[in-house]
């Protein structure tokens, strides 16, 4: 994907971030499409009847192959994402929270599969992946607004529309449907259908942590909308990114650190010159 960014003549800062968003868009589109297939084109009634995730629940029950495939994809992706966030992706203001999110998500995926809460997991993944599809698609259009030294209005319009739909869908899917469907099923229906269900507090605690992180990121969305309404932002930008001034400060610090090494280099040059003089005297 990096050569593609260079071929499109993106700005250097955009070309550096484009591969990350393009890869995530590809994965989330695939995973969310598969979630749509499972919830709306099969016999699983989980979306329309959330308590059904615990119908006929038994310890050690078989996991259907189509659900196991979804778990394999998601578990491998979030296992990689922990490493990618720390060592590959652009570092942002919420990267620490993002790392925590990946750890919590991976724990939920692995343990929900092991302890047969897989029906709930499919519903959770579906309600979250849609926002990531919109986010990465919008970010790509932000990066492609300026390419080859030319402003492209179409990408700007798409990114503005994407921000609006992303803000609405985040609230609708993660802050309305998620508690209404998932938390209702896991906190209330589970005890009604399966008394003394194992790991009740463990899984619900992780789901509540996930809810709190969704609220935390929603504050970034509100901040973004507020800046637009007050005229503090002239174009769509990721408010989680560090400011240009912060980048300049970091560059300045690096230059100072490099400058501290200069006297040592000069000393080595002086020693080398003295050595050459001695050789001539000999």
LOVOVEX-927947 format. One line per field, with one value per residue (C-alpha): residue number from 0; x, y, z. Coordinates in Angstrom, 2 decimals, decimal comma, always signed. Example, Ala and Ser with C-alpha at 12.3 -4.5 7.8 and 13.67 -1.06 7.14 Angstrom:
% LOVOVEX-927947
nr [0:1]
c1 [+12,30:+13,67]
c2 [-4,50:-1,06]
c3 [+7,80:+7,14]
***
This chain:
% LOVOVEX-927947
nr [0:1:2:3:4:5:6:7:8:9:10:11:12:13:14:15:16:17:18:19:20:21:22:23:24:25:26:27:28:29:30:31:32:33:34:35:36:37:38:39:40:41:42:43:44:45:46:47:48:49:50:51:52:53:54:55:56:57:58:59:60:61:62:63:64:65:66:67:68:69:70:71:72:73:74:75:76:77:78:79:80:81:82:83:84:85:86:87:88:89:90:91:92:93:94:95:96:97:98:99:100:101:102:103:104:105:106:107:108:109:110:111:112:113:114:115:116:117:118:119:120:121:122:123:124:125:126:127:128:129:130:131:132:133:134:135:136:137:138:139:140:141:142:143:144:145:146:147:148:149:150:151:152:153:154:155:156:157:158:159:160:161:162:163:164:165:166:167:168:169:170:171:172:173:174:175:176:177:178:179:180:181:182:183:184:185:186:187:188:189:190:191:192:193:194:195:196:197:198:199:200:201:202:203:204:205:206:207:208:209:210:211:212:213:214:215:216:217:218:219:220:221:222:223:224:225:226:227:228:229:230:231:232:233:234:235:236:237:238:239:240:241:242:243:244:245:246:247:248:249:250:251:252:253:254:255:256:257:258:259:260:261:262:263:264:265:266:267:268:269:270:271:272:273:274:275:276:277:278:279:280:281]
c1 [+0,00:+2,94:+3,88:+0,24:+0,37:+3,54:+1,96:-1,01:+1,41:-0,02:+1,50:+4,29:+2,35:-0,73:+1,24:+2,71:-0,74:-2,64:-1,52:-2,79:-6,27:-6,46:-5,59:-8,10:-10,82:-10,21:-10,43:-13,39:-15,38:-14,78:-15,60:-18,70:-20,02:-19,60:-21,43:-24,32:-24,42:-24,55:-27,21:-29,50:-29,03:-28,99:-31,32:-29,56:-32,12:-29,60:-30,14:-33,94:-34,15:-31,05:-32,04:-31,86:-28,07:-28,67:-31,42:-30,39:-27,05:-24,97:-21,49:-19,12:-21,68:-20,46:-19,57:-21,05:-18,42:-19,58:-19,29:-15,92:-14,61:-15,66:-13,86:-10,71:-10,60:-11,30:-8,94:-6,03:-6,71:-6,84:-3,83:-1,91:-3,45:-1,83:+1,59:+0,64:-0,68:+2,51:+5,12:+3,63:+0,68:+0,83:+0,97:-2,10:-3,48:-5,69:-3,16:-2,89:-6,67:-6,55:-4,06:-6,35:-9,28:-7,41:-6,44:-10,02:-11,42:-8,96:-9,74:-13,48:-13,06:-10,81:-12,72:-16,18:-15,18:-13,67:-16,65:-19,30:-20,49:-19,90:-23,46:-23,02:-19,65:-21,10:-23,58:-20,87:-18,56:-21,34:-22,31:-18,69:-17,24:-19,62:-18,12:-14,59:-15,58:-16,90:-13,94:-11,25:-13,14:-13,51:-9,84:-8,77:-10,78:-9,11:-5,70:-6,69:-8,01:-4,60:-2,62:-0,23:-0,35:-4,02:-7,10:-9,85:-13,25:-15,03:-12,87:-13,49:-17,27:-17,17:-15,05:-17,51:-20,48:-18,50:-17,86:-21,55:-22,71:-19,88:-20,91:-24,56:-23,83:-21,35:-24,05:-26,69:-24,72:-22,36:-24,20:-27,83:-28,07:-25,08:-26,59:-30,12:-29,24:-25,94:-25,86:-29,55:-28,98:-25,80:-26,78:-30,46:-31,59:-28,62:-29,65:-33,29:-32,54:-29,48:-29,50:-26,01:-24,45:-20,62:-18,32:-21,25:-19,36:-16,16:-17,76:-20,10:-17,21:-15,28:-18,36:-18,83:-15,18:-15,80:-18,83:-16,77:-14,18:-16,95:-18,12:-14,51:-14,14:-17,56:-16,17:-13,60:-16,47:-18,30:-15,07:-14,70:-18,30:-17,87:-14,72:-16,50:-19,52:-17,31:-15,26:-12,04:-11,64:-11,80:-11,55:-12,00:-9,07:-8,59:-8,65:-6,77:-3,72:-1,01:-0,87:+1,72:+3,29:+3,77:+5,49:+7,76:+8,62:+9,52:+11,68:+13,38:+14,19:+15,64:+17,78:+19,06:+19,89:+21,75:+23,53:+24,83:+26,67:+28,44:+31,30:+32,19:+32,32:+34,53:+36,79:+37,17:+38,00:+40,64:+42,19:+42,24:+43,88:+46,51:+47,24:+47,82:+50,16:+52,17:+52,41:+53,82:+56,39:+57,50]
c2 [+0,00:+2,38:+2,38:+3,12:+6,20:+7,38:+6,77:+8,97:+11,78:+12,15:+14,62:+12,95:+13,02:+11,55:+8,95:+7,72:+7,18:+5,96:+2,27:+1,87:+3,16:+1,25:-2,05:-1,47:-0,51:-3,73:-5,88:-4,16:-4,21:-7,95:-8,67:-6,46:-7,93:-11,40:-10,23:-9,02:-12,43:-14,26:-12,03:-11,33:-14,12:-17,17:-18,60:-16,83:-14,49:-12,71:-9,17:-9,13:-11,28:-10,59:-12,98:-15,79:-15,77:-17,86:-20,14:-23,79:-22,66:-25,53:-25,74:-27,11:-26,86:-27,09:-23,86:-23,67:-23,58:-20,25:-18,56:-20,23:-18,71:-15,22:-15,80:-16,97:-13,81:-11,43:-13,09:-13,03:-9,40:-8,07:-10,15:-8,40:-5,01:-5,01:-5,18:-2,82:-0,09:-0,15:-0,44:+0,22:+2,64:+6,42:+7,28:+9,29:+10,88:+7,86:+5,16:+3,96:+3,59:+1,87:-0,65:-1,30:-1,68:-4,31:-6,25:-6,19:-7,15:-10,00:-11,26:-11,12:-12,94:-15,70:-16,38:-16,03:-18,73:-20,96:-20,64:-20,70:-17,10:-17,03:-15,97:-12,77:-12,18:-12,12:-9,44:-7,36:-7,48:-6,53:-3,46:-2,24:-2,98:-0,68:+2,43:+1,35:+0,95:+4,52:+5,91:+4,45:+5,32:+8,93:+9,16:+7,90:+10,65:+13,19:+11,92:+12,02:+15,60:+16,95:+14,85:+15,86:+19,40:+19,70:+20,10:+17,54:+18,80:+15,45:+13,80:+16,79:+16,48:+12,72:+13,19:+15,77:+13,47:+10,58:+12,51:+13,26:+9,68:+8,34:+10,55:+9,49:+5,79:+5,74:+6,93:+4,68:+1,42:+1,67:+3,84:+2,91:-0,54:-1,99:-1,46:-2,17:-5,48:-6,81:-5,54:-6,31:-9,89:-10,49:-8,68:-9,61:-12,30:-14,58:-15,01:-15,52:-18,23:-19,86:-19,47:-19,50:-19,03:-19,24:-16,22:-13,83:-11,02:-11,55:-11,08:-8,31:-6,39:-6,55:-5,46:-2,51:-1,52:-1,63:+0,62:+3,13:+3,25:+3,85:+6,80:+8,07:+8,06:+9,64:+12,62:+13,03:+13,07:+15,72:+17,74:+17,54:+18,67:+21,54:+22,76:+22,71:+24,61:+27,24:+27,68:+26,41:+23,82:+24,80:+21,22:+17,67:+16,41:+13,66:+15,39:+12,42:+13,33:+15,39:+19,03:+20,28:+22,32:+19,16:+17,57:+20,62:+20,39:+16,73:+17,57:+20,38:+18,03:+15,50:+18,23:+19,30:+15,70:+15,42:+18,71:+17,38:+14,68:+17,24:+18,09:+14,38:+14,21:+17,29:+15,74:+12,65:+14,89:+16,73:+13,46:+12,24:+15,48:+15,33:+11,77:+12,83:+15,64:+13,18:+10,85:+13,67:+14,50:+10,90]
c3 [+0,00:+0,50:-3,21:-4,02:-1,76:-3,51:-6,91:-5,90:-4,94:-1,45:+0,97:+2,99:+6,28:+4,58:+2,65:+5,94:+7,49:+4,44:+4,53:+8,10:+7,26:+3,96:+5,66:+8,46:+5,98:+4,07:+7,19:+8,84:+5,59:+5,32:+8,98:+9,10:+5,84:+7,31:+10,45:+8,28:+6,64:+9,98:+11,57:+8,62:+6,06:+8,33:+10,98:+13,87:+15,56:+17,79:+16,49:+16,59:+19,73:+21,88:+24,74:+22,15:+22,52:+25,66:+24,35:+24,89:+26,30:+27,68:+29,07:+26,43:+23,62:+20,01:+18,20:+14,67:+11,94:+10,47:+13,88:+14,52:+11,25:+12,42:+15,72:+13,96:+11,83:+14,72:+17,20:+14,74:+13,82:+17,38:+18,37:+15,60:+16,47:+19,92:+18,28:+15,44:+17,76:+19,82:+17,06:+13,59:+13,62:+14,05:+17,76:+18,81:+21,95:+22,60:+21,69:+25,30:+25,47:+22,08:+23,43:+26,39:+23,98:+21,94:+25,08:+26,40:+22,99:+22,52:+26,04:+25,31:+22,00:+23,35:+26,57:+25,03:+22,54:+25,22:+27,57:+24,82:+24,86:+21,09:+20,21:+22,23:+20,59:+17,09:+18,13:+19,85:+16,83:+14,43:+16,48:+16,61:+13,17:+11,29:+12,93:+12,06:+8,40:+8,35:+10,29:+8,04:+4,84:+6,02:+6,97:+3,55:+1,89:+4,20:+3,09:-0,60:-0,52:-1,41:-3,85:-6,56:-5,21:-6,22:-4,01:-4,77:-3,71:-4,09:-1,43:+0,84:+0,45:+1,06:+4,20:+5,56:+4,95:+6,42:+9,64:+10,03:+9,46:+11,64:+14,58:+14,33:+13,85:+16,75:+19,14:+17,58:+17,43:+20,41:+22,92:+22,15:+20,56:+22,44:+25,94:+24,68:+23,05:+24,40:+28,00:+28,46:+27,28:+29,30:+32,51:+32,75:+30,29:+31,02:+34,66:+33,71:+31,14:+32,72:+36,52:+38,04:+34,61:+34,96:+34,56:+34,79:+36,55:+34,55:+31,12:+32,16:+33,75:+30,46:+28,50:+30,85:+30,38:+26,63:+27,13:+29,09:+26,31:+23,77:+25,88:+26,09:+22,30:+21,89:+23,83:+21,02:+18,53:+20,57:+20,76:+17,00:+16,40:+18,88:+17,11:+13,76:+15,10:+16,75:+13,60:+15,16:+12,39:+8,73:+7,46:+8,67:+10,74:+13,30:+16,71:+18,16:+16,09:+17,73:+16,63:+14,18:+16,99:+19,02:+16,04:+15,73:+19,42:+18,98:+15,96:+17,90:+20,77:+18,34:+16,76:+20,18:+21,02:+17,73:+18,49:+21,78:+19,87:+17,62:+19,99:+20,21:+16,44:+16,37:+18,98:+16,84:+13,86:+15,90:+17,05:+13,46:+12,27:+15,03:+14,02:+10,41:+11,55:+13,64:+10,67:+8,52:+11,20:+11,23]
***
